[in-house]
Amino acid sequence: MTLKETIAQSKTILKRQDFPLVASKTAIIVIDIQTYCCSIQTSSPYYNQALKNALPKMQQLTDTARKVQGAEVIFTYLESLTQDMREISTDYKLSGPFFQTLPTPGTAEFLEELTPESDDICIPKTSCSVFLSTNIDYVLRNLGMEQLVIIGQLTDQCVESAVRDAADLGYLVTVPQDACVAKSEDEHKKGLHGMRGFANIVSTEDVISDLLAFRSSIMPVLNDDVANKVATSGTLSAATKKIKAAKTAANTEEILSIKEESSVFPATRWEPPPLESSGAVQALYHALSAAGVKYIRMCALDISNATRCKAVPLQRLLQQHKSANLDNFVSIAEVSIGGIPTYADVPVPDSNLSAARVLPLHADLSSLRVLPHSPTSACVFGSLHDQVTGNVSPLCCRSFLRRVMKFAQNKYSLAFHVGAELEFCLYRNGRTTHDNFDGDDSAKQPRITPVDESLFAYSTILDEQEHFISEVYEQLRQLNIEIELLHAESASGQLELVLPYRRDVLKIADDVVYAKETIQSVAKKHGMRALFLPKIKSDQAGNGLHVHISFRDLRPNTSDTNKSNAFHDGCNISNRGQGFMEGILEHLPALLSLTIPSVNSFRRVGPGCWTGHTASWATEDKEAPLRVCLSNNEHEHGDSVPNLAPTNVEFKLLDATANIYLALGAVLLCGLDGIERNFTLRPELSKSGMSASLPTTFAESIECLQNDSFLLSVMGEELSTAYLAVKVAEERHYSMKTLQEEVLFDYFKS
């Protein structure tokens, strides 16, 4: 989608800051940095020092643009088209000797510090504005450029003219203020002030951060802190070692060349959607009040998948006059989001998080639902922000997933489809007809039993729990959560609830959280507990949270953009589909620490457990961790596909102990890494007969994560440090527990 189309289709008022620079649509325009213009100003001490300071910034910008894929570097400079300069602008003819003696054709010279390279574009100009005296607009549109970074001199003259004209022509303009020069400080400030309504005024560092955020590879560069931590464990990648060595040598060129293999995936570059108008929000509050809602629960999932929420009385919101949104009512302690294990409300010291810092929660009103099981309450999810800077916190896992979606769209023109399957077991307390756990069943231990002993697809549980099932269905329907299928699974008292494919991946993740809470609430009402614990009985199947994934191609040259399933190319898995799968398999040992992140999770994994236990894939094989699913009709998931075409891949090594936003985001990023690096998909399990083994314990998977620089990097230093600290603590705690102790703890906590 073009810039104009994005703005035209937006339902809210957008700002320049809502559009981070995308390398493939960005041109760096260098204005009048040439010997002729610079030499005339040498008598000004201010100018000389300002140019000296700005030239390294200009070098960094042009060097970065040349390294990233798709960006352009354009030099514009004063040079006449004729020997007698008869074609120069009237303004120049009337502006004194300097402008009447421009370099003649082919004689313009550039500074040694900043010279065009062979693949740069050079456009001579004969007036103040490059857009009025050259064909630069024609060139830019042929190149597909929509965003311009304008640097050079003079800030208040040729730079400002170019900025104003470019903005009027529909370009999104950015001006790094430290890469522009004027004759005096006052003129520099006046020029910047005059451009404020036409451009985003930023720093060189901001521009480079944006350009590197959408590079030719999604493999991020580790920052120094993360690299040092990984280095101490002997897991520093070769590329990261090169970067650190280059930094030590202060060799900028070498750093940039090494970063060609990498990309930045920063948490702070994503901005939440523009807020709804205050009038619409106030109307929503009044509608909620009329429906009997008294409280709005503002919620966020912590890194261990606990829902943290605070309730704001609706009456308080109705009384607000200055601000109608929900951005400043609730904050949650940073350590509660990223530093608390599941077994106790005590911070883990190694998380590096402080109880003194809080994270304000900004509501995403698109996620707001009235809770059928608590009808006086509505619930809304949101993004967690740094209290000082206002940036999205790296600990906000929901924002992490949203950022992945935006990255896939901007970088690869891909949009994901995801469906989910929730498995859970219904248990009651007090029945003593038979033993229900392995080992010593002490009289001191409470006795809990499943509601039945039925097997896969038996009708017993559907008959006996009809009232429970009907109420779950009705409450989920009220939450706008559709159920595609519901059936008995293999374990005692086990049900599977299938949520249909959605093009809104963030909503399917929200639906999983809402569905789990609803199921647990309805089960309690009916005198039961719904256990999502991955393994309850050692001799029976466990509970998973399988997800089905495909993606569609958003490029305009596809035959049907809205329905083009890019996972297949007819009857076979597409090249991008194969790369996506191999990317997941490549990172799977480390990925497990995010998708099955508990000691109990690994009790569920193994031969005959319906999960797969090797880094492998197969077609329609429910014992493979990546199962390629074939279509059974010509319009599966809304797509027109050939019968028996591979429509999606099921990822089976995911369960309800994982933070769905973090886990799903990590899975998708690993797949994108495979697409970026053109991975070749390994042979199918049934054809190869062998495959690489996976970690067999949670401790092993944690170690694999510590060794996976890609996943550490996309998570970022703050999130990865906190996550590892919490999971190491949980592994130590639960590895000392028996299965029975784990189940009882989960039962009475549910």
C-alpha positions in Angstrom: 0.0 0.0 0.0 1.3 3.4 -0.9 1.7 6.3 1.4 -1.3 8.1 -0.1 -3.5 5.0 0.1 -2.5 4.5 3.7 -3.5 8.0 4.6 -6.7 7.9 2.5 -7.9 4.7 4.2 -7.0 5.7 7.7 -10.0 6.3 9.9 -8.0 8.6 12.2 -5.8 11.6 11.8 -2.2 10.5 11.1 1.0 12.3 11.9 4.4 12.2 10.2 5.7 10.3 13.3 3.3 7.5 12.5 5.5 6.6 9.5 8.9 5.2 10.4 11.3 5.3 7.5 11.2 2.2 5.2 14.5 1.8 3.4 13.0 0.6 0.2 11.0 3.8 -0.1 13.5 6.3 1.2 16.0 8.6 -0.6 18.7 10.6 1.1 19.0 14.0 -0.8 22.3 15.8 -0.2 22.0 19.5 -1.1 24.8 21.8 -2.2 27.7 20.0 -0.3 30.3 20.9 -2.9 33.6 22.8 -3.1 32.0 25.8 -4.8 29.4 26.4 -2.0 31.6 25.5 0.9 34.6 27.7 0.0 32.6 30.9 -0.2 31.6 30.6 3.5 35.1 30.0 5.0 35.3 33.4 6.6 32.5 32.5 9.0 33.9 30.8 12.2 30.4 29.5 13.0 29.9 28.0 9.6 33.3 26.4 9.5 32.6 24.6 12.8 29.0 23.7 11.9 30.2 22.2 8.6 32.9 20.3 10.5 30.3 18.9 12.9 27.7 18.1 10.2 29.9 16.3 7.7 30.4 13.1 9.8 26.6 13.0 10.2 26.1 13.3 6.5 28.7 10.5 5.9 26.9 8.2 8.4 23.5 8.8 6.6 24.8 8.2 3.1 26.9 5.2 4.1 23.9 3.7 5.9 21.6 4.3 2.9 24.1 2.6 0.6 24.3 -0.4 2.8 20.6 -1.1 3.2 18.5 -2.6 0.5 16.4 -0.3 -1.7 17.4 3.1 -0.3 18.8 5.7 -2.7 21.4 8.5 -2.3 21.0 11.6 -4.5 23.4 14.5 -4.7 22.1 17.8 -6.0 24.5 20.6 -6.6 24.9 24.0 -8.3 26.1 23.6 -11.9 24.9 25.5 -15.0 23.7 23.6 -18.1 25.4 26.1 -20.4 28.8 27.8 -20.6 27.3 31.3 -20.4 24.8 30.3 -17.7 21.9 31.8 -19.6 19.4 29.2 -18.2 19.9 29.9 -14.5 17.0 31.2 -12.5 16.1 34.9 -12.6 16.6 34.9 -8.8 20.2 33.8 -9.2 20.9 36.3 -12.0 19.8 39.0 -9.6 21.6 37.7 -6.5 25.1 38.9 -7.1 28.5 37.6 -8.5 28.4 34.4 -6.5 25.3 33.0 -8.3 26.4 34.5 -11.6 29.5 32.4 -11.7 28.3 28.8 -11.1 30.4 25.9 -12.1 30.0 25.2 -15.8 28.9 21.8 -17.2 30.9 19.0 -15.8 33.2 21.1 -13.6 31.5 20.9 -10.2 33.7 19.4 -7.5 32.7 17.7 -4.2 34.3 17.6 -0.8 36.7 14.8 -0.1 34.7 13.9 3.0 31.5 13.5 1.1 31.7 12.5 -2.5 29.1 10.7 -4.7 29.9 7.0 -5.3 29.4 5.2 -8.6 25.8 4.1 -7.9 24.6 7.4 -6.5 22.4 9.7 -8.5 23.8 13.2 -9.3 21.4 16.0 -10.4 22.7 19.5 -11.1 20.4 22.4 -10.3 20.3 26.1 -11.3 17.9 27.6 -8.7 17.4 27.5 -5.0 14.8 24.7 -5.1 15.9 21.4 -6.7 12.3 20.5 -7.4 11.6 23.6 -9.5 14.8 23.5 -11.7 15.3 19.7 -12.2 13.5 16.5 -13.0 14.1 15.1 -9.5 10.4 14.5 -8.9 10.2 12.4 -12.1 13.3 10.5 -11.0 12.0 9.9 -7.4 8.7 8.6 -8.6 10.3 6.2 -11.1 12.4 4.9 -8.2 9.3 4.4 -6.1 10.5 6.7 -3.4 7.9 8.1 -1.0 10.0 9.3 1.9 12.8 11.8 1.7 15.6 12.6 4.1 17.0 16.0 3.2 20.4 17.2 4.4 23.0 19.7 3.4 23.1 23.5 3.2 21.9 26.1 3.7 19.3 25.2 6.3 17.2 28.3 5.9 17.6 28.5 2.1 18.0 25.6 -0.3 17.3 23.0 2.3 14.1 24.7 3.4 13.0 25.3 -0.2 13.4 21.6 -1.1 11.6 20.5 2.1 8.5 22.7 1.4 8.3 21.8 -2.3 8.7 18.1 -1.5 6.0 18.2 1.1 3.6 19.9 -1.3 4.3 17.3 -3.9 3.2 14.5 -1.5 6.5 13.2 -0.1 7.0 12.4 3.6 10.0 14.5 4.5 12.5 14.1 7.4 15.2 16.5 8.3 18.1 15.5 10.5 18.8 18.8 12.1 22.4 17.9 13.0 23.1 17.1 9.3 22.2 20.6 8.0 24.3 23.8 8.0 23.6 27.5 7.9 25.7 30.7 8.0 24.8 31.4 11.7 23.1 29.6 14.6 20.2 32.0 14.3 19.6 31.3 10.6 19.9 27.5 11.3 17.2 27.7 14.0 15.0 29.9 11.8 15.3 27.4 9.0 14.3 24.5 11.2 11.4 26.5 12.6 10.2 27.2 9.1 10.2 23.5 8.2 8.3 22.3 11.3 5.0 22.2 9.5 6.5 20.4 6.4 8.9 17.8 7.8 9.7 15.6 10.8 12.6 17.2 12.5 14.8 14.5 14.1 18.5 13.6 14.6 20.8 11.6 12.4 20.7 8.8 15.0 16.9 8.6 14.6 17.1 8.3 10.8 19.7 5.6 11.0 17.7 3.6 13.5 14.7 3.7 11.2 16.7 2.7 8.2 18.3 -0.2 10.0 15.0 -1.3 11.4 13.9 -2.5 7.9 17.1 -3.9 6.5 17.7 -6.7 4.1 17.9 -9.2 6.9 15.8 -9.4 10.1 18.7 -10.8 12.2 19.2 -8.0 14.7 22.5 -6.6 15.9 23.1 -7.4 19.6 23.7 -4.3 21.7 26.8 -4.2 23.9 25.0 -5.4 27.0 23.4 -8.4 25.4 26.5 -9.3 23.5 28.6 -9.2 26.7 26.1 -11.4 28.5 26.1 -13.9 25.6 29.8 -13.7 25.2 30.3 -14.8 28.8 28.4 -18.0 28.1 30.5 -18.7 25.0 27.6 -18.2 22.7 28.6 -15.0 20.8 27.9 -15.4 17.1 30.7 -14.8 14.6 29.0 -11.7 13.2 28.6 -10.2 16.7 32.2 -10.8 17.5 33.1 -8.9 14.3 30.9 -6.0 15.2 32.4 -5.8 18.7 35.9 -5.9 17.3 35.0 -3.2 14.8 33.6 -1.0 17.5 36.7 -1.3 19.5 38.7 -0.2 16.5 36.2 2.7 15.8 35.9 1.4 12.3 32.5 2.7 11.1 32.8 1.4 7.6 33.5 -2.1 8.9 30.6 -2.0 11.3 28.2 -1.0 8.5 29.5 -3.7 6.2 29.1 -6.3 8.9 25.6 -5.0 9.7 24.7 -5.9 6.1 24.0 -9.4 7.5 21.8 -8.0 10.3 18.8 -5.9 11.1 17.5 -4.0 14.1 14.1 -4.9 15.6 13.7 -2.2 18.3 10.9 -2.0 20.7 10.7 1.7 20.8 10.1 2.3 17.1 6.6 0.9 17.1 3.9 3.4 17.9 0.4 2.3 19.0 -2.6 3.1 16.7 -3.8 6.7 16.9 -6.4 7.0 19.7 -10.1 7.2 18.8 -11.7 10.6 19.0 -12.6 11.6 22.5 -16.3 12.0 21.5 -16.5 8.4 20.3 -14.8 7.2 23.4 -17.2 9.1 25.7 -20.1 7.6 23.7 -18.6 4.2 24.3 -18.5 4.8 28.0 -22.1 5.9 28.1 -23.1 2.8 26.1 -21.3 0.6 28.6 -22.9 2.3 31.5 -26.4 1.8 30.0 -25.5 -1.9 29.6 -24.9 -2.2 33.3 -21.1 -2.1 33.2 -19.6 -0.5 36.3 -15.8 -1.3 35.9 -13.3 -1.5 33.1 -10.5 -4.0 33.8 -7.2 -2.9 32.2 -5.1 -5.9 31.5 -1.7 -7.1 30.3 0.0 -10.5 30.3 3.2 -10.8 32.2 6.1 -12.8 30.6 5.0 -15.9 32.5 1.4 -15.7 31.2 -0.3 -14.4 34.3 -3.0 -11.8 33.5 -2.3 -8.6 35.5 -5.2 -6.2 35.7 -6.7 -3.3 37.6 -10.3 -2.2 37.5 -11.2 1.5 36.9 -14.7 2.5 37.9 -16.6 3.6 34.8 -18.1 6.5 36.7 -14.6 7.9 37.1 -14.1 7.9 33.3 -17.5 9.5 32.7 -16.5 12.4 35.0 -13.3 13.1 33.0 -13.4 16.3 30.9 -9.9 16.8 29.7 -9.1 13.3 28.5 -11.5 10.6 27.4 -9.0 7.9 26.7 -7.7 5.3 29.1 -4.0 6.1 28.9 -3.3 7.6 32.3 -5.5 5.6 34.7 -3.6 2.4 35.3 0.1 1.5 35.7 1.6 -1.8 36.6 5.0 -2.3 38.4 7.6 -3.2 35.9 8.9 -6.0 38.1 5.3 -7.5 38.1 5.3 -7.8 34.3 8.9 -9.1 33.9 10.3 -10.3 37.2 7.8 -12.5 39.0 7.8 -16.3 38.7 4.6 -18.4 38.6 5.2 -20.1 42.0 5.4 -17.0 44.2 4.8 -13.2 44.2 8.5 -12.5 44.9 10.8 -10.7 42.4 13.6 -12.7 40.8 16.8 -10.7 41.6 18.6 -11.5 38.3 15.8 -9.9 36.2 17.5 -6.5 36.6 14.0 -5.0 37.2 13.1 -2.5 39.9 9.9 -2.3 42.0 10.4 1.5 41.8 9.5 1.7 38.1 6.0 1.5 36.8 4.6 1.0 33.3 1.5 3.0 32.3 -1.0 0.9 30.3 -2.5 2.5 27.2 -5.7 0.8 26.3 -6.4 -0.7 22.8 -10.2 -0.1 22.7 -10.5 -2.6 19.8 -9.9 -5.3 22.4 -12.6 -4.2 24.8 -15.3 -6.8 25.6 -18.0 -7.0 28.3 -17.4 -10.1 30.3 -20.4 -12.5 30.3 -19.2 -14.2 33.5 -18.8 -10.9 35.2 -21.4 -8.7 33.5 -20.7 -5.6 35.5 -17.1 -5.6 34.2 -15.6 -4.9 30.8 -12.0 -5.9 30.0 -9.5 -4.2 27.7 -5.9 -5.1 26.7 -3.3 -2.5 25.9 0.3 -1.6 25.5 2.8 -1.0 28.4 4.9 2.2 28.1 8.0 3.6 29.8 6.9 6.1 32.4 9.6 8.6 31.5 10.1 8.4 27.7 6.6 7.3 26.7 8.1 4.6 24.5 6.5 1.1 24.3 8.2 -1.0 27.0 10.3 -3.9 25.7 8.5 -6.0 28.3 5.2 -5.5 26.6 4.6 -8.9 24.8 1.4 -7.8 23.1 3.2 -4.9 21.5 5.9 -7.4 20.5 3.4 -9.4 18.5 1.9 -6.3 16.9 5.4 -5.2 15.9 6.0 -8.5 14.2 2.8 -8.1 12.2 3.9 -4.6 11.1 7.4 -5.8 10.3 6.1 -8.7 8.1 3.9 -6.4 6.2 6.5 -3.6 5.6 9.5 -5.8 4.9 8.0 -8.8 3.2 4.5 -7.7 2.1 3.1 -10.7 4.1 0.1 -10.9 6.4 -0.4 -13.9 8.6 -3.5 -16.0 9.2 -3.6 -17.9 12.5 -6.0 -20.4 14.0 -5.8 -21.9 17.5 -6.8 -25.2 19.3 -7.2 -25.0 23.0 -7.0 -28.3 25.0 -8.1 -28.6 28.6 -9.2 -31.2 31.1 -12.2 -31.0 33.5 -11.6 -32.1 37.0 -13.6 -32.2 40.3 -12.5 -32.4 43.9 -13.5 -35.0 46.4 -14.1 -38.2 44.3 -12.2 -41.2 45.7 -13.4 -44.0 43.4 -9.8 -44.7 42.1 -6.3 -43.4 42.2 -5.7 -40.6 39.8 -2.0 -39.9 40.0 1.3 -41.8 39.8 3.1 -42.6 43.0 2.1 -42.3 46.7 -1.4 -40.9 47.1 -1.0 -39.8 50.7 -4.2 -39.2 52.8 -2.9 -35.7 53.4 -3.2 -34.9 49.7 -6.5 -33.6 48.3 -8.1 -36.0 45.8 -9.2 -34.7 42.4 -10.5 -36.7 39.6 -11.5 -36.2 35.9 -15.2 -35.8 35.1 -15.0 -38.9 32.9 -12.8 -41.5 31.4 -13.8 -41.1 27.7 -11.4 -41.2 24.8 -10.8 -39.3 21.6 -14.0 -38.1 19.9 -16.3 -40.1 22.3 -19.7 -38.6 22.8 -19.7 -39.2 26.6 -18.3 -35.9 27.7 -20.4 -34.0 25.2 -23.5 -35.6 26.7 -22.6 -35.4 30.4 -21.2 -31.8 30.1 -23.8 -30.4 27.7 -24.8 -27.6 30.1 -21.2 -26.6 30.6 -20.4 -26.7 26.9 -23.5 -24.7 26.0 -22.7 -22.0 28.5 -19.1 -21.8 27.3 -20.3 -21.5 23.7 -22.9 -18.8 24.6 -20.4 -16.7 26.6 -17.7 -16.9 23.9 -20.3 -15.9 21.3 -21.0 -12.8 23.5 -17.3 -12.1 23.5 -17.3 -12.2 19.6 -15.3 -15.4 19.7 -16.4 -18.0 17.3 -16.0 -21.8 17.9 -15.3 -23.8 14.8 -15.2 -27.2 16.4 -15.5 -28.9 19.8 -14.8 -32.5 20.6 -13.4 -34.9 23.2 -9.7 -35.5 23.2 -7.6 -38.5 24.2 -7.1 -37.8 28.0 -9.6 -38.3 30.8 -12.1 -35.4 31.0 -10.3 -33.7 28.0 -11.9 -31.3 25.5 -10.5 -29.5 22.5 -12.0 -26.2 21.4 -11.0 -24.9 17.9 -10.9 -21.2 17.2 -11.2 -20.5 13.4 -8.6 -18.9 11.3 -8.3 -15.1 11.6 -6.5 -12.5 9.5 -6.2 -10.4 12.7 -3.4 -12.2 14.5 -3.5 -9.9 17.5 -7.2 -10.6 17.9 -6.7 -14.4 17.8 -4.2 -14.0 20.5 -6.6 -11.9 22.5 -9.3 -14.5 21.9 -7.1 -17.3 23.3 -6.7 -15.3 26.6 -10.4 -14.4 26.8 -11.4 -18.0 26.0 -9.2 -19.5 28.6 -10.5 -17.2 31.3 -14.1 -17.8 30.2 -13.7 -21.6 30.2 -12.2 -21.6 33.7 -14.9 -19.3 35.0 -17.8 -21.4 33.6 -16.1 -24.6 34.9 -16.1 -23.2 38.5 -19.7 -22.3 38.2 -20.5 -25.9 37.4 -18.4 -27.3 40.3 -15.3 -28.2 38.2 -11.9 -26.9 37.4 -10.6 -26.5 33.8 -7.0 -27.4 33.8 -4.8 -26.2 30.9 -1.7 -27.7 32.5 0.3 -29.5 29.7 0.6 -32.8 31.5 -1.8 -34.2 34.2 -1.4 -37.9 34.0 1.9 -39.5 32.9 0.1 -42.3 30.9 -2.2 -40.0 29.0 -2.0 -37.3 26.4 -1.5 -33.8 27.5 -3.0 -30.3 26.8 -1.6 -28.3 24.0 -2.3 -25.0 22.4 -1.7 -25.8 18.7 -1.6 -23.0 16.2 -2.2 -23.2 12.4 -0.3 -20.6 10.4 -0.3 -19.4 6.8 0.3 -16.1 5.1 -1.1 -14.1 2.2 0.8 -12.0 -0.3 0.0 -8.3 -0.1 1.9 -7.3 -3.2 -0.3 -5.6 -5.8 0.8 -7.9 -8.6 -0.8 -11.0 -7.0 -3.9 -12.2 -8.8 -6.1 -11.6 -5.8 -4.4 -9.7 -3.0 -7.1 -10.3 -0.4 -7.3 -14.1 -0.9 -3.8 -15.1 -2.1 -2.5 -17.8 0.1 1.3 -17.5 -0.3 2.0 -20.6 1.7 1.4 -22.8 -1.3 1.9 -22.3 -5.1 -0.8 -24.7 -6.2 -0.2 -28.3 -5.1 3.1 -27.7 -3.4 4.5 -25.7 -0.5 5.8 -22.4 -2.0 9.4 -21.3 -1.7 8.5 -18.8 1.0 6.4 -21.4 2.7 9.4 -23.8 2.8 11.8 -21.1 4.0 9.3 -20.2 6.7 9.1 -23.8 8.0 12.8 -24.3 7.9 13.3 -21.0 9.8 11.1 -22.4 12.6 12.9 -25.8 12.6 16.3 -24.1 12.6 15.5 -22.2 15.8 13.2 -24.8 17.3 15.5 -26.0 20.2 15.6 -22.4 21.5 12.1 -21.6 20.6 10.8 -24.3 22.9 11.8 -22.2 25.9 9.2 -19.7 24.8 6.5 -22.0 23.5 6.5 -24.8 26.0 8.1 -22.8 28.9 7.8 -25.0 31.9 9.1 -28.2 33.5 5.6 -29.7 33.2 5.5 -28.8 29.4 8.3 -31.2 28.7 6.4 -34.0 30.4 4.0 -33.8 27.5 6.7 -34.1 24.8 7.9 -37.4 23.5 7.2 -40.4 21.2 3.5 -41.2 21.1 2.5 -38.0 22.8 0.9 -36.3 19.7 3.5 -33.5 19.7 6.6 -34.7 17.9 9.9 -34.8 19.6 12.4 -34.1 16.8 13.1 -31.1 14.6 11.1 -32.4 11.7 8.0 -31.8 9.6 5.6 -34.1 7.8 2.3 -33.9 5.8 -0.8 -34.6 7.9 1.3 -36.5 10.5 0.1 -35.6 14.0 3.3 -36.9 15.5 5.4 -34.2 13.8 6.0 -30.8 15.5 5.4 -29.1 12.2 2.4 -30.7 10.4 1.6 -29.5 6.9 -2.2 -29.5 6.5 -3.9 -30.2 3.2 -7.1 -28.6 2.0 -10.3 -30.7 1.9 -12.3 -28.2 -0.1 -11.9 -25.5 -2.7 -12.6 -22.6 -0.4 -10.7 -23.4 2.8 -10.2 -20.4 5.1 -11.8 -18.2 2.4 -9.2 -19.0 -0.2 -9.8 -20.7 -3.5 -7.3 -23.5 -3.5 -6.9 -26.8 -5.3 -8.1 -29.9 -3.4 -5.3 -31.4 -1.2 -3.1 -28.3 -1.6 -0.9 -27.5 1.5 -2.9 -24.6 3.0 -1.1 -24.1 6.3 1.3 -25.5 8.8 0.3 -26.6 12.3 2.8 -25.8 15.1 2.2 -28.4 17.8 4.9 -27.6 20.4 3.0 -24.7 22.1 0.9 -24.9 25.3 -1.1 -22.7 27.6 1.8 -22.0 30.0 3.3 -19.8 27.3 2.6 -16.1 26.9 0.7 -16.4 23.6 1.8 -13.0 22.3 5.5 -13.6 23.0 5.4 -17.2 21.8 3.5 -16.6 18.6 5.6 -13.5 17.8 8.8 -15.5 18.2 7.5 -18.4 16.0 6.6 -16.0 13.2 9.9 -14.2 13.4 11.8 -17.4 13.2 9.8 -18.3 10.1 10.6 -14.8 8.6 14.3 -15.4 9.3 14.0 -18.6 7.2 12.4 -16.6 4.4 15.0 -13.9 4.6 17.9 -16.3 4.5 16.4 -18.4 1.7 16.6 -21.6 3.8 16.1 -24.9 2.0 13.5 -27.0 3.7 14.9 -30.3 5.1 13.4 -33.6 3.8 10.1 -34.7 5.1 10.3 -37.0 8.2 8.6 -39.9 6.5 11.0 -39.7 3.6 14.3 -39.0 5.5 13.6 -41.5 8.3 15.7 -39.5 10.7 15.9 -35.9 12.1 17.7 -33.8 14.7 16.7 -34.3 18.3 15.2 -31.6 20.5 15.8 -30.7 24.1 14.2 -33.2 26.4 14.0 -30.9 29.5 13.1 -27.3 30.1 16.7 -26.7 31.4 18.1 -27.8 28.1 15.8 -25.5 26.1 16.7 -22.5 28.3 20.4 -23.2 27.5 19.5 -23.4 23.8 17.9 -19.9 24.1 21.0 -18.6 25.7 22.9 -19.8 22.7 20.5 -18.5 20.0 21.7 -14.9 19.3 18.8 -14.4 16.8 16.1 -14.9 19.4 18.0 -13.0 22.1 18.3 -10.1 19.7 14.7 -9.9 18.5 13.6 -10.1 22.2 16.0 -7.3 23.1 18.3 -7.1 26.1 15.7 -6.1 28.7 13.1 -8.7 27.8 15.6 -11.5 27.2 17.4 -10.8 30.5 14.2 -10.8 32.5 12.7 -13.8 30.8 15.8 -16.0 31.3 16.1 -15.0 34.9 12.4 -15.9 35.6 12.5 -19.1 33.7 15.8 -20.3 35.3 14.2 -19.7 38.7 11.0 -21.5 37.7 13.0 -24.5 36.4 14.9 -24.8 39.6 11.7 -24.6 41.7 9.5 -27.0 39.6 12.2 -29.6 38.9 12.0 -30.5 42.6 8.3 -31.1 42.4 6.4 -34.3 41.5 3.8 -34.4 38.8 1.1 -34.8 41.5 2.3 -31.6 43.2 2.3 -29.7 40.0 -1.2 -30.8 39.2 -2.6 -29.9 42.6 -0.9 -26.5 42.6 -2.4 -25.8 39.2 -5.9 -27.1 40.3 -6.2 -24.8 43.3 -4.7 -21.8 41.4 -7.1 -22.2 38.5 
